[in-house]
């Protein structure tokens, strides 16, 4: 038996007016700027970065993921892996939720049972689908039985444990969360701020910060200027490139600038009749000038992507490549499929209908808006009538992309701690976040093999084979691998950053 035991604009004026002076100088409080409000504070249902990052403070998981992406004990003090399909976790003694109620194995079982229940519709359910059963062996011991070996499991077991009795009793933890993390919710003014305070019931020292206020300022530049004015103590990605360069040169601030764990990508709706043929998706992809987008719009803070596998990943191969920027080649491909400028008006048409497509993104990220506007111009030059649809994040994500109403949408994925995290739920047939409706049985088999193979070299080969097919089928076109930037007031002293963007290192909980 193997045993592992580990130890321990007008927008700007309004935004600035709403912010109270920072309290960081007393070492007891911190004010953090973010771009969007959390959609929910139930960790099982989180879909956005703010929900995930705030949830990481309110809740605790069986493990915690370090900045080096290593799972270390959190609520679980140790675990055993007696065979490839069994994990046994031993909880720390006397664990409590922030309301003082005990946290036991029953709460862990409840959390994961609800997540893997299709009726609950957890957005990340596919990450946990290999879990066949979760059992409470005793109040401090939880046994996970898997349907097959599952290589990335530990990387996903940081999701927050929720209180079974409270939820079953009707409490709405989406709005009034109760967790076992280092902080607890003090107040939440939707669209404005989330205020947290130290949780005296956390199993370890909760850190140096007694109060953390997360301010929602949608405009990147307004957020950066609020930080410069001293009204925020910390800001992090997403940030506008021009602000990054200015803040880097300001010696009042510390910074962490590194490769991120995210991508910006085009999501093609493969169920849309216009985009069902991979050749159409290839032609549209050939109109994406990645070099200009990355170097001029993003000022080089991102990296041009060549495949769906991050360059920093152990599975990366430079032999895999998406189509490159080639306007003439794209037009030739359109022509081959019957789209030609038969009217001499500069717009390609077929059977009397113009070649028309809608490009979309969300308004909170000016870089993405500028990218869509630039793409719109390039598409027009190639004879494609391109419309731009820009809407706020909730409308764009929940009511548009997630309902598969889009054609070509620009958005991103973060927290890619394993290739499985970017590919399985998104690109397997019927995957929970497969908003583009892509289906390829060979890709399904490769991605299933990638998560159930324990040998890393073997996993890499499966992901590379899948990425090669995806670079041709193009349900996703990966525009760039994201960089990660964090800026903080030196009044805070040294902080520990993680490319995931989580905030425990900002409140003094170093790993």
Buried (B, 14 or more C-beta within 10 A) or exposed (E): EEEEEEEEEEEBEEBBEBBEEBBBEEBEBBBBBBBBBBBBBBBBBBBBBBBBBBBBBBBBBBBBBBBEBBBBBBBBBBBBBEEEBEBBBBBBEEBBBBBEBBBBBBBBBBBBBBBBEEEEEBBBBBBBBBBEEBBBEEBBBBBBBBEEBBBBBBBBBBBBBBBBEBBEEEBEBBEEBBBBBBBBBEEBEEEBBBBBBBBEBBBEEBBBBBBBBBBBBBBBBBBBBBBBEBBBBBBBBBBBBEBBEEBEEEEEBBBBBBBBBBBBBBBBBBEBEBBEEBEBBBBBBBBBBBEBBBBEBBBEBBBBBBBBBBEBBEBBBEEBEBBBBBBEBBBEBBBEBEBBBEEEEEBBBEEEEBBBBBBBBBBBBBBBBBBBBBBBEBBBEBBBBBEBBBBEBBBBBEEBBBEBBBBBBBBBBBBBBBBBBBBBBBBBEEBBBBBBBBBBEEBBBBBBBBBBBEEEEEBBBBBBBBBBBBBEBBBBBBBBBBBBBBBBBEBBEEBBBBBBBBBBBBBBBEB
